[in-house]
């Protein structure tokens, strides 16, 4: 049974980053909880149970990357959903739905291979994560990782008719898979690279099992926010963002009531932070995408630090390991 005293309390200290770069990357990290998260965590602790507040929902996000003048850039968006498990600011993506389970045209690694890469015993969750990641990315920013064959993708995704379809898919007036079939398109899962899997902590009232994929924007396409729901989104240099996690400039730029005055680390989740830091260390987009990784499931834990509850986590190891064939 868990109680408030079971949450490890540590005295204030600064962790010196010494040793090899690989050892430095594995230094335990802490992110302070928001007021709402802190209240939920305290309630959970008072119940003295290890049980999660709710089941995990499968989710998928696509980390769109490109090379910029000052290093690798990622496309970030403001999450309009209140208290999203993906953070206030994150990568395009969202939770899988029942519609993501239906048959769909597919190029690239098989669902079985994706399940192996993400450490799933069952195939369906991994398959749904892939479909959800591609669908949500198209809905939110108009980037479509699909094509008529295994060598082509769709161009001119900014067209007005495409925006109209995105709006209808988001409003569930149009089925994404049906739309693909009518256009003679299949998912290009070969354009995705698995880079991480993060689960929400047990105290959260909305919990995701989020699968992160990396990809570049196909030729002829350009991210564009959904007209009816998009608030903020742009390319951000990863190294610049993680260099000052206490800066409130990003929150002020977004200009929403729930972002003003918040620091970078208050706007993002541990998973987003670790991915941005990994991008900041990478020398090129091709190097980041072709790096061999073993994806381990990460889940932050509660820890009391400096008188406040925090999420404690250790960034995933970046050691190489053989990948399943085709992934």
C-alpha positions in Angstrom: 0.0 0.0 0.0 1.2 3.5 -0.8 1.0 6.6 1.4 2.3 10.1 1.2 5.4 9.1 3.2 6.2 6.4 0.7 7.0 9.1 -1.9 10.8 9.5 -1.6 11.8 12.9 -0.3 15.2 14.3 -1.2 16.9 17.4 0.0 17.6 20.2 -2.5 20.7 19.5 -4.5 22.2 20.1 -7.9 23.1 16.9 -9.8 26.5 17.5 -11.5 26.6 16.1 -15.0 29.9 14.3 -15.1 31.2 11.3 -16.9 30.7 10.2 -20.5 28.0 11.8 -22.7 26.1 8.5 -22.4 26.2 8.6 -18.6 25.2 12.2 -18.6 22.1 11.4 -20.6 21.0 8.9 -18.0 21.0 11.4 -15.1 17.6 11.2 -13.3 15.4 14.1 -14.1 12.5 15.9 -12.3 9.6 17.9 -13.6 7.4 19.8 -11.2 3.7 19.0 -11.3 1.1 21.6 -12.2 -1.4 22.6 -9.6 -4.0 20.3 -11.1 -1.6 17.4 -11.4 -0.4 18.0 -7.9 -3.9 17.9 -6.5 -4.6 14.6 -8.4 -1.4 13.1 -7.1 -2.1 14.0 -3.5 -5.6 12.5 -3.8 -4.2 9.3 -5.2 -1.6 9.1 -2.4 -4.3 9.6 0.2 -6.2 6.6 -1.1 -3.1 4.5 -0.3 -3.3 2.3 -3.3 -0.9 1.4 -6.1 -3.7 0.9 -8.6 -3.9 3.3 -11.5 -6.8 5.8 -11.6 -7.9 4.6 -15.1 -6.7 2.3 -17.8 -4.1 3.3 -20.4 -5.3 4.3 -23.9 -3.1 3.6 -26.9 -1.8 6.8 -28.5 0.6 7.7 -31.2 2.6 10.8 -32.0 4.8 11.8 -35.0 7.9 13.9 -34.3 8.3 15.8 -37.6 12.0 16.9 -38.0 14.1 18.9 -40.3 17.6 20.5 -40.4 17.7 24.2 -39.5 20.4 26.8 -39.3 21.0 26.1 -35.6 20.5 22.4 -35.5 17.6 20.0 -35.8 14.1 21.4 -35.6 10.8 19.7 -34.6 7.3 20.8 -35.3 5.5 21.5 -32.0 1.8 22.3 -31.5 -0.3 23.6 -28.6 -2.7 20.9 -27.3 -6.1 22.4 -27.1 -7.6 19.5 -25.1 -7.6 20.4 -21.4 -5.0 18.5 -19.3 -3.9 16.4 -22.3 -1.6 13.4 -21.4 0.5 14.6 -24.3 1.2 17.9 -22.5 0.2 21.5 -23.2 2.8 21.6 -26.0 3.8 18.5 -27.9 4.1 16.7 -31.2 1.2 16.0 -33.5 -0.7 12.9 -32.4 -3.5 11.6 -30.2 -5.3 8.6 -28.9 -6.4 5.6 -31.0 -10.1 5.1 -31.7 -12.1 2.0 -32.6 -12.0 3.1 -36.2 -8.2 2.6 -36.2 -8.7 -1.1 -35.8 -10.3 -1.6 -39.2 -8.3 -3.0 -42.2 -6.3 -0.4 -44.1 -3.8 -0.4 -47.0 -0.3 -0.7 -45.6 3.3 -0.3 -46.9 6.3 -0.9 -44.7 6.9 -2.9 -41.5 4.1 -5.2 -40.6 2.0 -4.8 -37.5 3.8 -7.8 -36.0 7.2 -6.0 -36.6 5.9 -2.8 -35.0 4.7 -4.8 -32.0 8.1 -6.4 -31.6 9.8 -3.0 -31.8 7.6 -1.4 -29.1 7.7 -4.5 -26.8 4.0 -5.5 -27.2 2.9 -9.0 -26.7 -0.3 -8.3 -28.7 -0.3 -6.9 -32.2 -3.4 -4.8 -32.1 -2.1 -2.0 -29.8 1.0 -1.4 -31.9 -1.0 -1.5 -35.1 -3.5 1.1 -33.7 -0.7 3.3 -32.5 0.7 3.4 -36.0 -2.7 4.2 -37.6 -3.5 6.8 -34.9 -0.2 8.6 -35.3 -0.6 8.9 -39.1 -4.3 9.9 -38.8 -3.8 12.5 -36.0 -0.8 14.0 -37.8 -2.9 14.5 -40.9 -5.8 15.9 -38.9 -3.7 18.3 -36.9 -1.1 19.6 -39.3 -2.0 18.2 -42.7 1.0 16.1 -43.2 -0.1 12.8 -44.8 2.2 9.8 -44.6 0.5 7.8 -47.3 0.7 7.2 -51.0 -0.5 5.2 -54.0 2.5 2.9 -53.9 5.6 2.2 -51.7 7.7 4.9 -53.4 5.3 7.8 -53.6 3.5 10.2 -51.3 0.8 12.8 -51.7 1.8 16.4 -52.7 0.0 19.7 -52.2 -1.6 18.7 -48.8 -2.4 22.4 -48.3 -5.2 22.4 -50.8 -8.6 23.7 -49.7 -10.3 20.5 -50.4 -7.7 18.7 -48.2 -8.5 21.1 -45.4 -12.2 20.3 -45.7 -11.5 16.6 -45.5 -9.4 17.1 -42.4 -12.2 19.0 -40.8 -14.7 16.3 -41.6 -12.4 13.5 -40.3 -11.7 15.4 -37.1 -15.4 16.0 -36.6 -16.0 12.2 -37.3 -18.2 13.0 -40.3 -15.7 11.2 -42.6 -13.8 8.0 -41.9 -10.1 8.3 -42.4 -9.6 4.8 -43.7 -12.5 5.2 -46.1 -11.1 8.5 -47.4 -7.7 6.8 -48.0 -9.4 3.9 -49.9 -11.4 6.3 -52.2 -8.2 8.1 -53.0 -6.3 4.9 -53.8 -3.9 5.5 -50.9 -2.2 3.3 -48.4 -0.3 4.1 -45.2 3.5 4.6 -45.7 4.5 3.1 -42.3 8.0 2.8 -43.8 8.4 6.5 -43.3 8.1 6.2 -39.6 10.9 5.4 -37.2 10.1 4.2 -33.6 11.9 6.4 -31.1 10.1 6.0 -27.7 7.2 4.7 -25.7 6.0 6.6 -22.6 3.1 5.8 -20.2 1.2 8.3 -18.0 1.8 7.9 -14.2 -0.8 6.0 -12.2 -2.3 9.1 -10.5 -3.4 10.8 -13.8 -7.1 10.9 -14.5 -6.3 10.5 -18.3 -3.6 8.0 -19.1 -2.0 7.3 -22.4 0.4 4.6 -23.6 2.1 6.9 -26.1 4.2 5.6 -29.0 6.5 8.1 -30.5 7.6 8.0 -34.2 10.0 10.2 -36.1 9.6 11.3 -39.7 10.4 14.0 -42.2 7.7 15.9 -44.0 7.2 14.4 -47.5 8.3 16.4 -50.5 5.5 18.8 -51.6 3.9 19.0 -48.2 4.0 21.6 -45.5 2.5 21.6 -42.0 -0.6 23.7 -41.7 -2.8 23.8 -38.6 -6.4 22.8 -38.7 -8.4 26.0 -39.3 -11.2 25.2 -36.8 -9.0 24.1 -33.9 -5.4 25.0 -34.5 -4.1 27.6 -32.1 -0.3 27.6 -32.3 2.3 25.5 -34.1 5.7 26.0 -35.6 9.2 24.6 -36.2 11.3 24.9 -33.1 15.1 24.4 -32.8 15.4 21.7 -30.2 18.8 22.8 -28.8 17.6 26.3 -28.2 14.4 25.1 -26.4 16.1 22.7 -24.1 19.0 25.1 -23.3 16.7 27.1 -21.0 13.9 25.0 -19.6 13.0 27.7 -17.1 12.2 30.2 -19.9 8.6 31.4 -20.1 9.1 32.9 -23.6 7.4 29.9 -25.4 4.3 30.1 -23.2 4.0 33.8 -23.7 4.4 33.4 -27.5 1.5 30.9 -27.5 -0.5 33.4 -25.6 -3.1 31.2 -24.0 -4.4 31.5 -20.5 -3.0 28.1 -19.7 0.5 28.8 -21.1 1.3 32.4 -20.0 3.9 32.5 -17.3 4.7 28.8 -17.6 8.2 27.5 -18.2 9.2 25.1 -21.0 9.3 22.2 -18.5 5.8 23.0 -17.3 4.5 22.9 -20.9 5.8 19.6 -21.9 5.9 16.0 -20.7 8.9 13.9 -19.8 8.7 12.1 -23.1 8.7 15.2 -25.2 11.6 16.6 -23.2 13.7 13.5 -23.7 13.0 13.5 -27.4 13.9 17.2 -27.8 17.1 16.6 -25.9 17.9 13.7 -28.1 17.3 15.9 -31.2 19.5 18.6 -29.7 22.4 16.1 -29.4 22.0 14.8 -33.0 24.1 16.2 -35.8 21.7 15.6 -38.7 18.2 14.4 -39.5 19.4 11.3 -41.4 21.6 10.4 -38.4 18.7 10.7 -36.0 16.4 8.7 -38.2 18.8 5.9 -39.0 20.1 5.5 -35.4 19.4 2.0 -34.1 17.4 2.1 -30.9 15.9 -0.3 -28.5 12.6 1.1 -27.4 11.9 0.6 -23.7 8.6 1.6 -22.0 9.2 4.6 -19.7 6.8 5.7 -16.9 7.6 8.6 -14.6 7.2 8.1 -10.9 6.2 10.5 -8.1 8.9 12.0 -5.9 8.9 14.8 -3.5 11.6 17.3 -4.1 12.2 20.8 -2.6 8.8 20.5 -0.8 6.9 19.8 -4.0 5.7 16.7 -5.8 7.6 16.0 -9.0 7.7 13.5 -11.8 11.0 11.6 -11.6 12.3 9.8 -14.7 15.5 8.6 -16.2 16.0 9.4 -19.9 16.0 6.3 -22.1 19.4 4.8 -22.9 20.7 5.6 -26.4 22.7 2.4 -26.7 22.3 0.6 -30.0 20.8 -2.9 -30.5 19.8 -4.9 -33.5 16.3 -4.0 -34.8 13.6 -6.3 -35.9 14.0 -6.8 -39.7 12.1 -4.2 -41.6 11.8 -1.7 -38.7 
